[in-house]
Amino acid sequence: MKKFLLIIIFGLLSCSPGSAKEINFKCIGFKTYNTATQVRDTTFKDYMHLRINISKKLMIEMSDGGSSNREWSLTDITDRYYYSDKADDYKENDFVNVAILNRYTGEFSSKHQEEDIRYFYHCEITKQLF
C-alpha cells in the first residue's frame, strides 16, 4: 500500500499542468489614432494574424498573406496584458515602440518607431483548421 501511495504521489508531482507555448489570434483592425495630429480614423479596416510564443517571449504580427511584418520581444507578461516595447528593428533612439494585447478584451494596439499612427485591432483566439 505504501509503494502504491508513493507511486501516486511521485506521479502527480512529475505531472505539471501544461501551458500553451504558442497562441494564435485572428485580428480585425477597427481604428487608428494619429498621435501627432490627434485625429482618430474609425474607417480603418485591416486583417492580421498575431502569434504569441510564450516560451520564446515573442509576439509576431503577420499580414493576412502570412508574411511576418513585425516581431516584438515580450518585456512584460501579466494576468492582464502581453506588453512589448522592443520591436525587432529596435534601435536606441527617441522613438517609441509599443505593442499591447489586452488578455481580457482581446484588443491589440501597436505603434512603431517613426510612425505617428497607433493601430487598434480586435483579436480572437484561433486554431489551425487542417
Buried (B, 14 or more C-beta within 10 A) or exposed (E): EEEEEEEEEEEEEEEEEEEEEEBBBBBEBBBBBEEEEEEEEEEBEEEBBBBBBBEEBBBBBBEEEEEEBBBBBBEEBEEEBBBBBBBEEBEEEEEEBBBBBBEEEBBBBBBBEEBEBBBBBBBEEEEEEE
